[in-house]
Amino acid sequence: MSFNPNDLIDSPVARIRLLTGDVQEQPLLEDGVYEYLYLSLGSNEKLAALEALETIINMLVMNPQSDENGDYKVSNSSLKDFQSIYDRLRLKMRQDSTGASKVPMIARADRKDWNDINSLFGKGDCE
């Protein structure tokens, strides 16, 4: 089914299509694929969009679509464009509402030195 912007409020599939850029008249993935990804990933639209983009990128890599007629060349979907969308969405998922990147951090540790880590890997004492 093609993208309908009037469905954005009520349809997670429409919102995922918007995130992926799969909004053309003949979509690359069927609604059922988006719905499956949405449900299988715990109703997380951004994760579903990332999985859908990976699927689209794989489709384009395996089945490039282009026509050539002399000097005239038409390409339906650009792999670089979808890769760019994928990279931007991954970056957006790592940012908070202010745009700052989220970094995992240990706020409190009981570590007094690094010898316990080295002993795990058989390296001996730190020097």
Buried (B, 14 or more C-beta within 10 A) or exposed (E): EEBEEEBEEEBBBBBBBBBBBBBEEEBBBEBEBBBBBBEEBEEBBBBBBBBBBEBBBEBBEEEEEEEEEEEEEEEEBEBEEBBEBBEEBEEEEEEEEEEEEEEEEEEEEEEEEEEEEBEEEEEEEEE
